[in-house]
Each structure stands twice: as C-alpha cells, then as structure tokens.
Amino acid sequence: YCEKLVKVIKEKEEISTYPMVKEKLKLLIETINDDLEELQSLADQDARIGHKSTDSSFFGYKTHISMTEERIITAATITTGENPDGKELGKLLEKSKKAGIEVEEIIGDTAYSEKGNIELAKEKNIKLISKLNPVITQGI
C-alpha cells in the first residue's frame, strides 16, 4: 500500500511539490526502505545498515579498494555496512605495500581525512589528498 501511495503522490506534481507533502513523502520512502532492509536482515545475520549520506542508506556490506592511477586494484577489504570507510586506510596501505606498490600519495573522499589517517600519512611520508572532514575543520 505504501509503495502504491508513494507512486501516486509522485505522479501528481501539484501534490508532491508542497513542502509538507514532500517532507512526509521523503519520510515514508525512508521508512519503507528501512522496513525492507530489516526484513532482508533476517536472511543475512552479518549484514548491517550503512549510510552513504544523511538521507541515503543501504543494507549489506562495503568493499574498500585501493588502486593505482591505471586503475589496477592493489588491495581490498570488506566490512559490514555500518563501518566507517576511513578506518580501512591502514589495512589497504599495508596490503598495497605487501603487493609491492610504492605508495607516494593517497586520494580519497572526506571519510579518509580523519585524524588517524592524517597522522598515518605524515608518519609514512605519504601525501594524503582528501577534502577535510567537517569534524576536523570545526573551530578553524
């Protein structure tokens, strides 16, 4: 019923553009997705709900990879969905080095600019290219 309701509301632009309806519709869609993920979790006890953004979630696992400029994969790790991306940097770096890769720089998204990764890059004399996490830049 809820999925049908969402479809009907989305088709009616004169309804779906009202701010209050838009907000409630977004909440309903999120609730539907959360319920579906919860049902799926019964099949896979290890999988977890993760978030790619504040309003986007998924159920399952994350694959973290490191690769060369030529896009050759040098290391990979897999975690459950709720694990933060940045925490995998040390493992990926270690695996890449064991594979014979000389790491001079790391390019990653905001998740990789956490304090521990900045310190690791400095310690290993590696250039870390990542937009600073807002948690770090607060108070600057």
C-alpha positions as CSV (number, residue, x, y, z in Angstrom):
1,Y,0.0,0.0,0.0
2,C,2.7,2.5,1.0
3,E,4.7,1.9,-2.2
4,K,1.5,2.5,-4.3
5,L,0.8,5.7,-2.3
6,V,4.3,7.0,-3.0
7,K,3.9,6.3,-6.7
8,V,0.5,8.1,-6.8
9,I,1.9,11.1,-5.0
10,K,5.0,11.3,-7.2
11,E,2.8,11.3,-10.3
12,K,0.7,14.2,-9.0
13,E,3.1,17.2,-9.3
14,E,0.5,19.5,-7.9
15,I,0.6,17.5,-4.7
16,S,4.2,16.4,-4.5
17,T,5.6,19.9,-4.7
18,Y,4.0,21.1,-1.4
19,P,6.8,21.3,1.1
20,M,4.9,19.4,3.9
21,V,3.9,16.7,1.5
22,K,7.4,16.5,0.1
23,E,8.8,16.1,3.6
24,K,6.3,13.5,4.6
25,L,6.8,11.6,1.4
26,K,10.6,11.5,2.0
27,L,10.0,10.1,5.5
28,L,7.6,7.5,4.1
29,I,10.1,6.4,1.5
30,E,12.8,6.1,4.1
31,T,10.5,4.1,6.4
32,I,9.7,1.7,3.5
33,N,13.4,1.3,2.7
34,D,14.2,0.7,6.4
35,D,11.5,-1.9,6.8
36,L,12.7,-3.7,3.6
37,E,16.2,-3.7,4.9
38,E,15.1,-5.1,8.2
39,L,13.3,-7.9,6.5
40,Q,16.3,-8.7,4.4
41,S,18.5,-8.8,7.6
42,L,16.7,-11.9,8.7
43,A,18.3,-13.7,5.7
44,D,21.9,-12.4,6.4
45,Q,22.7,-12.0,10.1
46,D,26.1,-10.4,9.4
47,A,24.9,-7.6,7.1
48,R,24.3,-4.2,8.5
49,I,22.6,-0.9,7.6
50,G,25.1,1.7,6.4
51,H,24.7,5.3,5.3
52,K,26.3,6.9,2.2
53,S,24.8,10.3,3.2
54,T,22.5,11.6,5.9
55,D,19.4,10.7,3.9
56,S,20.6,7.7,2.0
57,S,21.0,4.2,3.5
58,F,21.7,0.7,2.3
59,F,21.7,-2.8,3.7
60,G,24.7,-5.0,3.3
61,Y,28.5,-4.7,3.0
62,K,31.1,-2.2,1.8
63,T,34.0,-3.1,-0.4
64,H,37.0,-0.8,0.2
65,I,39.7,-0.8,-2.5
66,S,43.0,0.8,-3.3
67,M,44.2,1.1,-6.8
68,T,46.9,2.6,-8.9
69,E,46.4,5.5,-11.3
70,E,46.0,2.9,-14.0
71,R,43.1,1.6,-12.0
72,I,44.8,-1.7,-11.1
73,I,43.4,-2.9,-7.8
74,T,46.2,-3.3,-5.3
75,A,44.2,-4.1,-2.1
76,A,40.7,-4.7,-1.0
77,T,38.8,-5.2,2.3
78,I,35.2,-5.9,3.0
79,T,33.3,-4.6,6.0
80,T,29.7,-4.6,7.1
81,G,27.7,-1.5,6.1
82,E,27.9,0.5,9.3
83,N,31.7,0.6,9.4
84,P,33.3,3.9,8.5
85,D,35.3,4.0,5.3
86,G,38.3,5.9,6.7
87,K,39.2,3.2,9.2
88,E,40.2,0.8,6.4
89,L,43.0,3.1,5.1
90,G,45.8,1.5,7.2
91,K,44.9,-2.0,6.1
92,L,44.6,-1.0,2.4
93,L,48.0,0.7,2.6
94,E,49.6,-2.3,4.3
95,K,48.2,-4.7,1.7
96,S,49.3,-2.5,-1.2
97,K,52.8,-2.3,0.1
98,K,52.9,-6.1,0.6
99,A,51.8,-6.3,-3.1
100,G,55.0,-4.3,-4.0
101,I,53.3,-1.0,-4.6
102,E,55.3,2.1,-3.6
103,V,52.7,4.5,-2.3
104,E,53.5,8.2,-2.6
105,E,50.0,9.6,-2.4
106,I,46.5,8.6,-1.4
107,I,43.4,10.2,-2.9
108,G,40.2,9.6,-1.1
109,D,36.9,11.3,-0.2
110,T,36.1,13.1,3.1
111,A,35.9,9.8,5.0
112,Y,39.7,9.4,4.6
113,S,40.7,12.7,6.2
114,E,40.1,11.6,9.7
115,K,42.8,12.5,12.3
116,G,44.3,9.0,12.4
117,N,44.8,8.8,8.6
118,I,46.3,12.3,8.5
119,E,48.8,11.2,11.2
120,L,49.5,7.9,9.4
121,A,50.2,9.7,6.1
122,K,52.5,12.1,7.8
123,E,54.3,9.3,9.6
124,K,54.8,7.3,6.3
125,N,55.7,10.5,4.3
126,I,52.7,10.0,2.0
127,K,50.7,12.8,0.5
128,L,47.0,12.5,1.6
129,I,44.7,14.2,-0.9
130,S,41.2,14.4,0.7
131,K,38.7,17.1,1.4
132,L,38.9,17.7,5.2
133,N,36.2,16.2,7.3
134,P,34.0,19.0,8.8
135,V,34.7,17.4,12.3
136,I,38.3,18.4,11.8
137,T,37.7,21.9,10.4
138,Q,35.3,22.9,13.2
139,G,36.9,25.6,15.2
140,I,39.4,26.7,12.5
